[in-house]
Amino acid sequence: MEKEIISSRQFTIITLLYSIGTAILIIPASITSAAKQDSWIASSIGVILSLLVIKLFMTLANQTPSLNFIEANEKILGPFLGKFTAICFLILTFLSAGELLYFIGIFMKTEVMPETPTMAIALLFIIIIMYAAYLGIETFARSAEILFPLFVFIFIFFVVCITPQITFENIQPVLEATKSSMFYSIIRFMSIFSFPLIVLLMLYPAAINVQQSAQKGFYIGTILGGFVLVTLIVLSILVLGPENTASRTFPSYALAQRISIGNFLQRIEIIMAFMWISSIYIRTFMYFYTTVVGLAQILKIKDHRPLIIPMGLIVIGLSQIVHPNIVHSNKYNNEIWPIFSFFITILLPILLLIVAIIRNRKAKAETSEMPKAETSNDNQKV
């Protein structure tokens, strides 16, 4: 199968929309439950620390610039241990793909179409994901370019319309949260916002035409995505209040329901749902695409397309059993996911980077010794 290449601009857009993903739905309630009205501070700190995570990912990727993350595992750790770590990584992406389908289903059933089974919604959504995976990453990148201006327009419209309902007393007093609650909120934010960005190493830098611009795009996309999430958190607190934000399942959707302009422009939250669905589409595709392509590479299958339908059917089934209810989902995302993702998305890249640096230094030392050995042999012949 021919190698697919995307532009650095497309990669920046994918990074922006991917970093928002499900965070746009669950982040406000998740971190406000711990940090209360100071959750905007915790999220801002999380965005800054996320730049260090991006630096880690880029440094690792630059060690093997022609390989994606799955191939880099085998290259750095060897065929046996590399396959094992790659499979652990694919377990994370596989479970996450199923969980995102669950979120789509539960969101539509709870807020938009209560009479529609979640299975029907998940089936329609996975068909789109499977078709995009079949067409390839280049087509997917172009679809992200189409969605991006619509996303920006709706987001600006959303902010402008909800601003008149701001109550600044809701954000007071400032710096009231304890150190422990602030720390937990930062970790929760990063585990949903920046830890999953490791999936983009399936694209960076091997599938991007200009790697230097892609490095800037990685940072720019992350910063802009963080700005969107921090803005939503601030607006949720200012309009709904910290207690109401923490108690809501989808605070940002409840925020859109508050929009009312002159008692004429009302009930437009379903239009706002497009903004959230488009970002979740980007992240779900990347999880699913990574799982399918990674599995094909581990099994030494040249074309990943025959795996799309069976993996899609499995992911649909997983979405129906991954969480029995929303309470279980919230507990998983607040308590289990940060630890699980930390091991796969932070500790594993650090291990790979250390081993890669050691192997590269060893290889350089061996190549520098070879000319000396050849020179001594020539002198002995003379």
VOBA-1610 file (N, C-alpha, C; in pm, whole numbers, padded with zeros to 5 digits, always signed):
BEGIN
Met+00085-00120+00000Met+00000+00000+00000Met+00088+00125+00000Glu+00053+00225-00082Glu+00134+00346-00092Glu+00129+00425+00038Lys+00243+00489+00067Lys+00252+00570+00187Lys+00174+00699+00168Glu+00090+00732+00266Glu+00006+00852+00256Glu+00073+00968+00329Ile+00065+01085+00269Ile+00130+01205+00323Ile+00026+01316+00338Ile+00031+01386+00451Ile-00056+01501+00473Ile+00031+01625+00492Ser-00030+01742+00482Ser+00044+01867+00499Ser+00055+01903+00646Ser+00150+01991+00677Ser+00167+02036+00816Ser+00046+02115+00863Arg-00020+02187+00772Arg-00141+02260+00807Arg-00252+02164+00847Gln-00269+02058+00771Gln-00370+01957+00804Gln-00338+01892+00939Phe-00210+01868+00965Phe-00171+01808+01092Phe-00203+01901+01209Thr-00184+02032+01189Thr-00217+02129+01294Thr-00366+02126+01325Ile-00449+02120+01222Ile-00594+02115+01241Ile-00635+01987+01312Ile-00576+01875+01270Ile-00607+01747+01335Ile-00568+01752+01482Thr-00451+01809+01512Thr-00406+01821+01651Thr-00503+01903+01734Leu-00549+02015+01678Leu-00643+02103+01748Leu-00773+02030+01780Leu-00835+01972+01678Leu-00965+01907+01698Leu-00950+01780+01781Tyr-00840+01706+01762Tyr-00818+01584+01838Tyr-00799+01614+01986Ser-00724+01719+02018Ser-00698+01751+02159Ser-00826+01789+02232Ile-00924+01844+02159Ile-01052+01880+02221Ile-01135+01754+02244Gly-01162+01679+02137Gly-01226+01548+02147Gly-01338+01540+02248Thr-01333+01435+02330Thr-01435+01416+02433Thr-01422+01515+02547Ala-01305+01580+02558Ala-01283+01674+02667Ala-01387+01785+02666Ile-01434+01821+02548Ile-01531+01928+02536Ile-01662+01895+02607Leu-01689+01765+02625Leu-01812+01722+02693Leu-01791+01698+02842Ile-01681+01633+02879Ile-01668+01583+03016Ile-01570+01660+03103Ile-01478+01735+03042Ile-01374+01803+03121Ile-01432+01904+03221Pro-01526+01991+03182Pro-01574+02092+03279Pro-01626+02031+03409Ala-01708+01927+03398Ala-01762+01865+03519Ala-01655+01789+03595Ser-01563+01724+03524Ser-01462+01640+03587Ser-01370+01719+03680Ile-01317+01830+03630Ile-01220+01902+03713Ile-01286+02004+03806Thr-01408+02050+03771Thr-01478+02143+03860Thr-01525+02072+03986Ser-01550+01942+03977Ser-01592+01868+04096Ser-01484+01867+04204Ala-01357+01883+04164Ala-01247+01884+04260Ala-01199+02026+04291Ala-01173+02105+04187Ala-01113+02238+04207Ala-01217+02349+04219Lys-01346+02318+04202Lys-01453+02417+04213Lys-01428+02535+04120Gln-01440+02658+04174Gln-01428+02775+04089Gln-01284+02801+04041Asp-01187+02727+04097Asp-01048+02741+04053Asp-01011+02643+03943Ser-01110+02575+03887Ser-01079+02476+03783Ser-01020+02542+03658Trp-01052+02668+03634Trp-00992+02736+03519Trp-00842+02755+03539Ile-00799+02771+03664Ile-00655+02782+03693Ile-00588+02648+03671Ala-00653+02541+03719Ala-00597+02406+03702Ala-00585+02371+03554Ser-00687+02405+03475Ser-00681+02374+03332Ser-00575+02456+03261Ser-00557+02581+03301Ser-00453+02665+03240Ser-00314+02610+03269Ile-00293+02567+03393Ile-00165+02504+03427Ile-00147+02375+03349Gly-00257+02300+03332Gly-00251+02175+03256Gly-00211+02198+03112Val-00259+02307+03051Val-00221+02338+02912Val-00072+02368+02904Ile-00019+02444+03000Ile+00124+02477+03000Ile+00209+02352+03017Leu+00172+02266+03112Leu+00247+02142+03134Leu+00235+02047+03015Ser+00126+02058+02942Ser+00106+01972+02825Ser+00210+01999+02716Leu+00264+02119+02714Leu+00369+02150+02617Leu+00494+02066+02643Leu+00520+02034+02770Leu+00632+01945+02802Leu+00604+01803+02752Val+00477+01762+02761Val+00439+01631+02709Val+00459+01626+02558Ile+00422+01733+02489Ile+00441+01740+02344Ile+00590+01735+02310Lys+00672+01803+02390Lys+00817+01800+02368Lys+00870+01658+02381Leu+00820+01585+02478Leu+00860+01444+02496Leu+00821+01363+02372Phe+00699+01378+02326Phe+00653+01302+02209Phe+00735+01334+02084Met+00763+01463+02063Met+00838+01501+01943Met+00982+01453+01950Thr+01042+01461+02068Thr+01180+01413+02082Thr+01190+01265+02053Leu+01092+01190+02102Leu+01089+01046+02073Leu+01068+01020+01925Ala+00973+01090+01864Ala+00943+01067+01722Ala+01062+01101+01633Asn+01139+01202+01672Asn+01255+01242+01591Asn+01369+01141+01597Gln+01364+01048+01692Gln+01465+00942+01697Gln+01447+00844+01582Thr+01322+00826+01539Thr+01290+00738+01425Thr+01197+00812+01331Pro+01247+00911+01258Pro+01159+01001+01180Pro+01085+00936+01065Ser+01130+00819+01020Ser+01063+00754+00907Ser+00964+00647+00950Leu+00943+00631+01081Leu+00857+00525+01133Leu+00744+00584+01216Asn+00629+00516+01216Asn+00523+00557+01308Asn+00548+00495+01444Phe+00458+00521+01539Phe+00484+00481+01678Phe+00491+00330+01694Ile+00406+00256+01624Ile+00407+00110+01634Ile+00539+00054+01581Glu+00583+00105+01466Glu+00710+00059+01407Glu+00828+00100+01494Ala+00819+00218+01557Ala+00929+00264+01643Ala+00947+00174+01764Asn+00837+00119+01817Asn+00846+00028+01931Asn+00934-00092+01897Glu+00908-00154+01780Glu+00986-00271+01740Glu+01129-00234+01704Lys+01148-00116+01645Lys+01282-00072+01608Lys+01369-00046+01731Ile+01311+00013+01833Ile+01389+00053+01952Ile+01404-00061+02051Leu+01295-00134+02078Leu+01297-00236+02183Leu+01320-00377+02129Gly+01322-00393+01998Gly+01340-00526+01943Gly+01207-00589+01905Pro+01209-00698+01829Pro+01084-00757+01778Pro+00992-00813+01886Phe+01049-00871+01992Phe+00964-00933+02094Phe+00907-00829+02191Leu+00996-00757+02261Leu+00949-00658+02358Leu+00877-00543+02290Gly+00921-00508+02168Gly+00855-00401+02094Gly+00713-00437+02057Lys+00690-00562+02019Lys+00552-00606+01990Lys+00466-00602+02115Phe+00525-00640+02228Phe+00449-00642+02353Phe+00404-00500+02390Thr+00495-00402+02385Thr+00457-00265+02419Thr+00361-00207+02316Ala+00377-00246+02190Ala+00285-00199+02086Ala+00145-00252+02110Ile+00135-00378+02152Ile+00004-00437+02181Ile-00061-00366+02299Cys+00018-00333+02402Cys-00035-00258+02517Cys-00091-00123+02471Phe-00019-00058+02381Phe-00063+00069+02326Phe-00193+00053+02247Leu-00202-00055+02168Leu-00323-00078+02088Leu-00442-00114+02176Ile-00418-00177+02289Ile-00528-00204+02384Ile-00588-00072+02431Leu-00501+00027+02458Leu-00549+00158+02500Leu-00633+00224+02390Thr-00584+00222+02267Thr-00658+00287+02157Thr-00787+00213+02127Phe-00785+00081+02136Phe-00905+00001+02110Phe-01013+00029+02214Leu-00976+00027+02341Leu-01072+00057+02447Leu-01125+00200+02436Ser-01036+00292+02399Ser-01077+00432+02387Ser-01173+00452+02271Ala-01153+00381+02160Ala-01245+00390+02047Ala-01384+00344+02089Gly-01392+00233+02162Gly-01521+00185+02210Gly-01585+00281+02308Glu-01503+00342+02395Glu-01558+00435+02493Glu-01613+00561+02426Leu-01545+00608+02322Leu-01595+00727+02253Leu-01726+00700+02181Leu-01740+00579+02127Leu-01870+00542+02068Leu-01978+00540+02176Tyr-01941+00495+02296Tyr-02034+00497+02408Tyr-02077+00639+02440Phe-01980+00732+02441Phe-02010+00872+02470Phe-02104+00931+02367Ile-02078+00901+02240Ile-02166+00951+02135Ile-02308+00900+02157Gly-02321+00771+02183Gly-02453+00713+02202Gly-02525+00768+02324Ile-02455+00777+02436Ile-02520+00822+02559Ile-02553+00971+02552Phe-02468+01048+02483Phe-02496+01192+02467Phe-02622+01214+02382Met-02629+01146+02268Met-02744+01163+02180Met-02873+01111+02245Lys-02862+01001+02317Lys-02980+00944+02381Lys-03028+01030+02498Thr-02932+01086+02573Thr-02968+01163+02691Thr-03018+01302+02657Glu-02951+01368+02561Glu-02977+01509+02536Glu-03058+01537+02410Val-03051+01451+02310Val-03110+01487+02180Val-03224+01394+02141Met-03199+01262+02136Met-03299+01165+02090Met-03319+01056+02194Pro-03396+01082+02298Pro-03410+00986+02408Pro-03475+00854+02370Glu-03551+00849+02261Glu-03618+00726+02222Glu-03532+00638+02132Thr-03417+00688+02090Thr-03331+00614+01997Thr-03233+00528+02074Pro-03219+00398+02043Pro-03121+00312+02111Pro-02978+00358+02083Thr-02893+00344+02183Thr-02753+00384+02167Thr-02683+00300+02059Met-02728+00175+02041Met-02669+00089+01939Met-02687+00148+01799Ala-02804+00204+01772Ala-02831+00263+01641Ala-02741+00383+01615Ile-02723+00465+01717Ile-02638+00583+01703Ile-02492+00542+01683Ala-02448+00444+01763Ala-02310+00396+01750Ala-02286+00334+01614Leu-02385+00262+01562Leu-02371+00198+01431Leu-02355+00301+01320Leu-02437+00405+01323Leu-02427+00509+01221Leu-02293+00581+01228Phe-02246+00604+01350Phe-02119+00677+01367Phe-02000+00592+01324Ile-02002+00463+01357Ile-01887+00377+01321Ile-01881+00355+01171Ile-01995+00360+01103Ile-01993+00348+00957Ile-01913+00462+00895Ile-01933+00583+00948Ile-01857+00699+00900Ile-01708+00679+00928Ile-01677+00633+01049Ile-01536+00611+01088Ile-01473+00504+01000Met-01543+00395+00978Met-01490+00286+00896Met-01467+00332+00752Tyr-01560+00410+00699Tyr-01546+00458+00561Tyr-01426+00552+00549Ala-01409+00637+00650Ala-01293+00727+00651Ala-01163+00648+00660Ala-01160+00541+00742Ala-01041+00459+00754Ala-01012+00386+00623Tyr-01116+00349+00551Tyr-01098+00282+00422Tyr-01039+00378+00319Leu-01086+00503+00318Leu-01037+00602+00221Leu-00894+00646+00252Gly-00855+00640+00379Gly-00717+00671+00414Gly-00700+00803+00486Ile-00579+00824+00534Ile-00549+00941+00618Ile-00552+01070+00538Glu-00520+01066+00410Glu-00523+01189+00330Glu-00666+01241+00316Thr-00759+01153+00288Thr-00900+01194+00278Thr-00951+01242+00413Phe-00913+01174+00519Phe-00952+01216+00654Phe-00900+01355+00684Ala-00776+01383+00647Ala-00717+01515+00673Ala-00792+01624+00598Arg-00835+01595+00476Arg-00913+01694+00401Arg-01050+01717+00465Ser-01109+01611+00520Ser-01238+01629+00590Ser-01221+01715+00714Ala-01106+01700+00783Ala-01078+01784+00900Ala-01066+01930+00858Glu-01006+01955+00741Glu-00996+02092+00690Glu-01134+02152+00664Ile-01227+02070+00617Ile-01363+02119+00592Ile-01435+02150+00723Leu-01418+02065+00824Leu-01487+02083+00951Leu-01430+02199+01032Phe-01302+02231+01012Phe-01235+02329+01097Phe-01300+02468+01093Pro-01323+02528+00975Pro-01386+02662+00975Pro-01526+02662+01034Leu-01602+02554+01013Leu-01734+02545+01074Leu-01723+02539+01226Phe-01625+02464+01275Phe-01602+02454+01419Phe-01569+02591+01478Val-01479+02663+01412Val-01437+02795+01461Val-01555+02892+01461Phe-01633+02892+01354Phe-01747+02984+01345Phe-01848+02956+01456Ile-01882+02829+01478Ile-01980+02794+01581Ile-01927+02827+01719Phe-01797+02803+01742Phe-01738+02833+01873Phe-01743+02983+01902Ile-01707+03066+01805Ile-01712+03212+01825Ile-01855+03258+01848Phe-01948+03203+01769Phe-02089+03237+01784Phe-02138+03197+01923Phe-02096+03080+01969Phe-02134+03030+02101Phe-02084+03123+02211Val-01957+03164+02204Val-01898+03250+02307Val-01968+03386+02309Val-01992+03443+02193Val-02057+03575+02184Val-02199+03570+02241Cys-02272+03463+02211Cys-02412+03454+02254Cys-02426+03427+02404Ile-02331+03356+02463Ile-02344+03320+02605Ile-02282+03425+02696Thr-02200+03515+02641Thr-02130+03615+02723Thr-02224+03704+02805Pro-02339+03748+02753Pro-02427+03835+02834Pro-02477+03770+02963Gln-02471+03639+02977Gln-02522+03572+03096Gln-02415+03547+03201Ile-02298+03604+03180Ile-02186+03584+03273Ile-02215+03652+03407Thr-02183+03581+03514Thr-02191+03636+03650Thr-02055+03618+03716Phe-01981+03727+03735Phe-01843+03718+03782Phe-01833+03671+03927Glu-01941+03683+04001Glu-01938+03635+04141Glu-01918+03484+04148Asn-01956+03412+04041Asn-01945+03266+04042Asn-01800+03218+04048Ile-01706+03301+04006Ile-01567+03259+04002Ile-01491+03300+04128Gln-01560+03362+04222Gln-01498+03406+04346Gln-01536+03311+04460Pro-01449+03295+04561Pro-01314+03353+04576Pro-01211+03275+04493Val-01107+03342+04450Val-01002+03281+04369Val-00899+03215+04461Leu-00838+03108+04412Leu-00734+03032+04484Leu-00787+02975+04616Glu-00910+02929+04613Glu-00971+02869+04732Glu-00947+02719+04738Ala-00916+02656+04627Ala-00898+02511+04623Ala-00770+02470+04695Thr-00771+02351+04754Thr-00653+02298+04822Thr-00550+02250+04721Lys-00427+02230+04767Lys-00320+02186+04678Lys-00350+02048+04620Ser-00406+01958+04703Ser-00434+01822+04655Ser-00543+01823+04548Ser-00651+01899+04571Ser-00757+01904+04470Ser-00709+01971+04342Met-00621+02071+04354Met-00565+02135+04236Met-00478+02037+04157Phe-00398+01958+04231Phe-00311+01860+04166Phe-00393+01754+04092Tyr-00496+01701+04158Tyr-00581+01600+04095Tyr-00652+01656+03972Ser-00694+01781+03979Ser-00763+01843+03866Ser-00668+01859+03747Ile-00544+01897+03774Ile-00445+01913+03666Ile-00419+01779+03599Ile-00403+01674+03679Ile-00377+01540+03624Ile-00497+01492+03543Arg-00617+01512+03593Arg-00737+01472+03520Arg-00746+01545+03386Phe-00717+01675+03391Phe-00723+01753+03267Phe-00622+01702+03166Met-00498+01682+03208Met-00393+01639+03116Met-00418+01497+03065Ser-00477+01412+03148Ser-00500+01273+03106Ser-00602+01265+02993Ile-00691+01362+02985Ile-00791+01364+02878Ile-00748+01454+02764Phe-00673+01558+02795Phe-00636+01657+02694Phe-00506+01622+02621Ser-00397+01602+02695Ser-00266+01591+02630Ser-00207+01451+02628Phe-00236+01366+02727Phe-00181+01231+02725Phe-00219+01156+02597Pro-00346+01163+02552Pro-00384+01089+02430Pro-00319+01142+02302Leu-00252+01257+02307Leu-00189+01310+02187Leu-00077+01220+02135Ile-00037+01122+02214Ile+00064+01027+02167Ile+00016+00951+02043Val-00116+00940+02027Val-00171+00872+01910Val-00129+00942+01781Leu-00105+01073+01788Leu-00065+01148+01669Leu+00076+01112+01622Leu+00150+01037+01702Leu+00281+00988+01656Leu+00265+00882+01547Met+00142+00837+01523Met+00117+00753+01406Met+00126+00834+01278Leu+00116+00967+01291Leu+00128+01057+01176Leu+00259+01135+01177Tyr+00298+01180+01295Tyr+00418+01264+01306Tyr+00541+01180+01337Pro+00653+01205+01267Pro+00668+01292+01149Pro+00664+01214+01017Ala+00641+01083+01024Ala+00656+00998+00904Ala+00557+01031+00794Ala+00436+01075+00830Ala+00331+01096+00729Ala+00307+01243+00699Ile+00402+01331+00731Ile+00385+01474+00710Ile+00492+01524+00614Asn+00452+01611+00523Asn+00544+01651+00417Asn+00656+01743+00465Val+00627+01837+00553Val+00729+01930+00605Val+00738+01912+00756Gln+00843+01844+00802Gln+00852+01809+00943Gln+00877+01931+01031Gln+00953+02028+00983Gln+00981+02146+01064Gln+00854+02224+01094Ser+00769+02240+00994Ser+00641+02309+01015Ser+00548+02226+01103Ala+00558+02094+01092Ala+00474+02006+01174Ala+00506+02019+01321Gln+00633+02044+01354Gln+00670+02063+01495Gln+00599+02185+01552Lys+00600+02295+01477Lys+00528+02415+01522Lys+00378+02387+01527Gly+00328+02313+01428Gly+00187+02281+01425Gly+00142+02198+01544Phe+00229+02110+01591Phe+00200+02028+01708Phe+00176+02118+01830Tyr+00265+02216+01848Tyr+00250+02309+01960Tyr+00129+02400+01941Ile+00114+02455+01820Ile+00004+02549+01794Ile-00132+02481+01812Gly-00147+02361+01757Gly-00272+02288+01771Gly-00305+02258+01916Thr-00203+02221+01993Thr-00225+02191+02136Thr-00264+02316+02212Ile-00196+02427+02186Ile-00227+02552+02257Ile-00366+02601+02223Leu-00403+02598+02095Leu-00537+02643+02056Leu-00646+02551+02112Gly-00620+02419+02111Gly-00716+02327+02171Gly-00731+02353+02320Gly-00620+02380+02388Gly-00626+02413+02530Gly-00701+02542+02555Phe-00684+02640+02465Phe-00756+02767+02479Phe-00907+02744+02470Val-00950+02660+02376Val-01093+02631+02362Val-01148+02567+02489Leu-01075+02471+02544Leu-01123+02401+02663Leu-01124+02492+02786Val-01020+02573+02802Val-01016+02665+02916Val-01131+02766+02904Thr-01158+02813+02783Thr-01269+02906+02761Thr-01402+02843+02800Leu-01423+02718+02761Leu-01548+02649+02796Leu-01560+02630+02947Ile-01449+02598+03012Ile-01451+02580+03158Ile-01484+02712+03227Val-01421+02820+03183Val-01446+02952+03241Val-01593+02992+03222Leu-01645+02972+03101Leu-01785+03009+03074Leu-01881+02923+03155Ser-01849+02794+03171Ser-01936+02706+03250Ser-01944+02754+03394Ile-01831+02794+03450Ile-01830+02842+03588Ile-01901+02976+03599Leu-01874+03066+03506Leu-01931+03201+03513Leu-02082+03201+03491Val-02132+03111+03408Val-02275+03110+03376Val-02352+03012+03465Leu-02302+02889+03475Leu-02374+02786+03551Leu-02340+02787+03699Gly-02218+02832+03733Gly-02170+02823+03869Gly-02094+02694+03891Pro-01999+02690+03985Pro-01917+02569+04003Pro-01997+02446+04047Glu-02095+02465+04136Glu-02172+02350+04184Glu-02257+02290+04072Asn-02323+02376+03997Asn-02408+02330+03888Asn-02323+02265+03777Thr-02206+02320+03750Thr-02116+02263+03650Thr-02071+02124+03691Ala-02034+02108+03818Ala-01985+01979+03865Ala-02093+01872+03866Ser-02218+01912+03884Ser-02327+01815+03894Ser-02383+01772+03759Arg-02350+01847+03654Arg-02401+01816+03520Arg-02317+01707+03454Thr-02384+01624+03374Thr-02311+01523+03296Thr-02238+01587+03180Phe-02308+01677+03108Phe-02247+01747+02994Phe-02268+01898+03014Pro-02184+01962+03094Pro-02204+02104+03126Pro-02202+02196+03004Ser-02115+02167+02907Ser-02105+02256+02792Ser-02234+02254+02709Tyr-02303+02141+02705Tyr-02431+02135+02635Tyr-02537+02211+02713Ala-02534+02199+02846Ala-02627+02276+02930Ala-02602+02426+02913Leu-02477+02460+02889Leu-02441+02600+02866Leu-02506+02651+02738Ala-02501+02569+02634Ala-02562+02609+02505Ala-02713+02623+02518Gln-02775+02547+02608Gln-02919+02558+02626Gln-02961+02691+02688Arg-02865+02760+02750Arg-02894+02889+02812Arg-02898+03004+02711Ile-02855+02980+02589Ile-02849+03088+02490Ile-02990+03135+02455Ser-03011+03264+02469Ser-03140+03324+02436Ser-03115+03469+02397Ile-03144+03501+02272Ile-03121+03637+02223Ile-03257+03700+02192Gly-03297+03795+02274Gly-03422+03867+02254Gly-03545+03779+02255Asn-03540+03669+02328Asn-03651+03572+02332Asn-03692+03526+02192Phe-03600+03538+02099Phe-03628+03496+01961Phe-03536+03383+01918Leu-03405+03402+01940Leu-03307+03301+01903Leu-03285+03209+02023Gln-03355+03096+02026Gln-03350+03003+02138Gln-03344+02860+02087Arg-03311+02768+02181Arg-03309+02625+02152Arg-03219+02593+02032Ile-03101+02654+02031Ile-03007+02629+01921Ile-02892+02539+01966Glu-02912+02472+02079Glu-02803+02388+02130Glu-02769+02271+02038Ile-02865+02227+01958Ile-02838+02116+01868Ile-02738+02159+01759Ile-02740+02289+01725Ile-02639+02339+01632Ile-02503+02335+01697Met-02499+02368+01828Met-02373+02363+01902Met-02321+02220+01912Ala-02412+02124+01910Ala-02370+01984+01919Ala-02281+01946+01802Phe-02298+02014+01690Phe-02212+01987+01574Phe-02065+02010+01609Met-02038+02114+01688Met-01901+02145+01728Met-01841+02029+01807Trp-01919+01972+01896Trp-01869+01864+01979Trp-01858+01733+01901Ile-01955+01706+01816Ile-01953+01582+01738Ile-01836+01581+01639Ser-01806+01697+01580Ser-01695+01703+01485Ser-01562+01675+01553Ser-01542+01726+01675Ser-01416+01701+01746Ser-01408+01556+01793Ile-01521+01498+01834Ile-01521+01358+01876Ile-01498+01267+01756Tyr-01548+01307+01640Tyr-01523+01230+01516Tyr-01374+01221+01488Ile-01302+01332+01504Ile-01158+01334+01479Ile-01087+01238+01574Arg-01121+01244+01701Arg-01050+01159+01799Arg-01088+01013+01782Thr-01215+00985+01758Thr-01257+00845+01740Thr-01189+00784+01618Phe-01182+00861+01509Phe-01114+00810+01390Phe-00970+00777+01421Met-00898+00865+01490Met-00756+00842+01517Met-00736+00719+01604Tyr-00824+00698+01702Tyr-00815+00577+01785Tyr-00839+00452+01699Phe-00943+00457+01618Phe-00979+00340+01536Phe-00873+00315+01430Tyr-00829+00420+01363Tyr-00727+00407+01258Tyr-00597+00353+01315Thr-00558+00402+01431Thr-00436+00353+01496Thr-00447+00206+01530Thr-00563+00165+01581Thr-00583+00025+01616Thr-00574-00066+01495Val-00640-00026+01386Val-00642-00109+01266Val-00504-00114+01200Val-00442+00001+01180Val-00310+00006+01116Val-00205-00061+01202Gly-00210-00036+01332Gly-00113-00098+01422Gly-00126-00249+01425Leu-00248-00299+01426Leu-00269-00444+01425Leu-00220-00504+01295Ala-00243-00435+01184Ala-00194-00484+01055Ala-00042-00489+01052Gln+00024-00392+01111Gln+00171-00391+01113Gln+00227-00500+01203Ile+00161-00525+01314Ile+00207-00632+01403Ile+00190-00768+01337Leu+00080-00785+01265Leu+00052-00913+01197Leu+00122-00923+01060Lys+00199-00819+01024Lys+00271-00817+00895Lys+00176-00822+00776Ile+00064-00750+00787Ile-00031-00739+00677Ile-00005-00607+00605Lys+00019-00611+00475Lys+00056-00490+00402Lys-00058-00389+00394Asp-00181-00436+00378Asp-00297-00348+00364Asp-00388-00367+00486His-00418-00257+00555His-00500-00265+00676His-00649-00274+00647Arg-00692-00252+00524Arg-00834-00240+00493Arg-00915-00366+00521Pro-00862-00486+00501Pro-00943-00605+00535Pro-00978-00615+00684Leu-00906-00541+00769Leu-00933-00547+00913Leu-01038-00445+00957Ile-01078-00356+00867Ile-01164-00245+00907Ile-01302-00294+00951Ile-01367-00377+00870Ile-01502-00424+00904Ile-01505-00508+01030Pro-01420-00613+01044Pro-01425-00690+01169Pro-01393-00608+01292Met-01294-00517+01283Met-01261-00434+01399Met-01374-00336+01429Gly-01441-00286+01324Gly-01553-00196+01345Gly-01667-00263+01419Leu-01696-00388+01382Leu-01804-00462+01449Leu-01768-00490+01595Ile-01640-00520+01619Ile-01597-00546+01757Ile-01607-00419+01841Val-01569-00305+01783Val-01576-00178+01856Val-01720-00142+01889Ile-01813-00171+01798Ile-01956-00146+01827Ile-02000-00228+01948Gly-01964-00356+01949Gly-01998-00439+02064Gly-01935-00389+02191Leu-01808-00345+02182Leu-01739-00294+02300Leu-01809-00169+02354Ser-01859-00084+02265Ser-01924+00039+02309Ser-02049+00012+02392Gln-02109-00105+02374Gln-02231-00138+02448Gln-02203-00198+02586Ile-02080-00240+02609Ile-02048-00306+02737Ile-01936-00237+02813Val-01870-00136+02751Val-01754-00076+02816Val-01792-00007+02947His-01911+00054+02952His-01961+00116+03075His-02107+00078+03093Pro-02145+00025+03208Pro-02287-00010+03230Pro-02375+00114+03245Asn-02318+00224+03294Asn-02395+00348+03311Asn-02298+00466+03317Ile-02353+00586+03322Ile-02271+00707+03320Ile-02193+00724+03449Val-02243+00670+03559Val-02171+00679+03687Val-02040+00601+03678His-02047+00481+03621His-01928+00400+03602His-01830+00471+03509Ser-01882+00535+03405Ser-01797+00609+03311Ser-01724+00723+03379Asn-01794+00800+03462Asn-01731+00912+03532Asn-01624+00864+03630Lys-01652+00753+03700Lys-01554+00700+03793Lys-01431+00650+03720Tyr-01452+00586+03605Tyr-01339+00537+03525Tyr-01252+00653+03478Asn-01314+00758+03425Asn-01238+00871+03372Asn-01169+00952+03481Asn-01223+00954+03601Asn-01164+01032+03709Asn-01059+00955+03789Glu-01074+00822+03799Glu-00987+00746+03888Glu-00896+00647+03816Ile-00945+00579+03714Ile-00869+00472+03649Ile-00793+00522+03527Trp-00862+00598+03441Trp-00800+00644+03316Trp-00671+00724+03337Pro-00664+00818+03434Pro-00538+00892+03451Pro-00419+00802+03478Ile-00437+00696+03559Ile-00327+00605+03591Ile-00294+00516+03472Phe-00398+00461+03410Phe-00379+00372+03295Phe-00309+00445+03180Ser-00359+00565+03149Ser-00301+00640+03037Ser-00160+00688+03069Phe-00131+00718+03196Phe+00003+00765+03234Phe+00108+00660+03204Phe+00078+00534+03233Phe+00175+00428+03207Phe+00202+00410+03058Ile+00096+00416+02976Ile+00112+00390+02833Ile+00160+00512+02757Thr+00111+00631+02794Thr+00139+00750+02715Thr+00255+00836+02767Ile+00298+00812+02889Ile+00409+00891+02944Ile+00529+00803+02978Leu+00507+00700+03060Leu+00620+00615+03100Leu+00677+00536+02982Leu+00590+00484+02894Leu+00638+00411+02777Leu+00721+00499+02684Pro+00677+00620+02647Pro+00763+00706+02565Pro+00896+00740+02632Ile+00895+00761+02764Ile+01021+00789+02834Ile+01116+00670+02823Leu+01062+00549+02842Leu+01144+00428+02828Leu+01199+00416+02686Leu+01114+00437+02587Leu+01158+00428+02448Leu+01265+00533+02416Leu+01248+00654+02468Leu+01344+00760+02442Leu+01480+00729+02505Ile+01480+00677+02627Ile+01606+00643+02694Ile+01679+00533+02617Val+01606+00428+02579Val+01668+00318+02505Val+01718+00366+02369Ala+01641+00450+02301Ala+01683+00500+02170Ala+01809+00584+02180Ile+01818+00669+02282Ile+01938+00753+02299Ile+02060+00666+02328Ile+02043+00565+02413Ile+02155+00476+02445Ile+02201+00400+02322Arg+02106+00349+02244Arg+02141+00273+02124Arg+02207+00363+02019Asn+02160+00486+02005Asn+02220+00577+01907Asn+02363+00614+01947Arg+02385+00638+02075Arg+02521+00670+02121Arg+02615+00551+02103Lys+02562+00433+02129Lys+02643+00313+02111Lys+02679+00292+01964Ala+02581+00318+01876Ala+02606+00304+01733Ala+02708+00405+01684Lys+02701+00529+01734Lys+02798+00631+01696Lys+02938+00595+01745Ala+02945+00540+01867Ala+03075+00500+01920Ala+03138+00389+01837Glu+03055+00295+01792Glu+03107+00185+01710Glu+03155+00234+01574Thr+03080+00326+01513Thr+03120+00378+01382Thr+03246+00463+01391Ser+03265+00533+01505Ser+03386+00613+01522Ser+03509+00527+01547Glu+03490+00407+01603Glu+03602+00317+01629Glu+03645+00241+01504Met+03551+00223+01410Met+03583+00146+01289Met+03694+00209+01205Pro+03694+00340+01178Pro+03805+00398+01100Pro+03939+00382+01169Lys+03940+00391+01303Lys+04066+00373+01376Lys+04119+00232+01358Ala+04029+00134+01364Ala+04071-00006+01348Ala+04123-00030+01207Glu+04057+00030+01107Glu+04101+00012+00969Glu+04237+00077+00946Thr+04262+00192+01012Thr+04391+00262+00998Thr+04503+00179+01057Ser+04478+00118+01174Ser+04581+00036+01238Ser+04612-00088+01155Asn+04509-00147+01091Asn+04533-00263+01005Asn+04616-00227+00884Asp+04592-00109+00827Asp+04670-00064+00711Asp+04815-00042+00749Asn+04840+00013+00869Asn+04977+00036+00912Asn+05051-00095+00932Gln+04979-00198+00983Gln+05044-00326+01004Gln+05082-00390+00871Lys+04998-00371+00767Lys+05027-00428+00635Lys+05153-00362+00577Val+05164-00229+00597Val+05281-00159+00547Val+05407-00205+00618
//
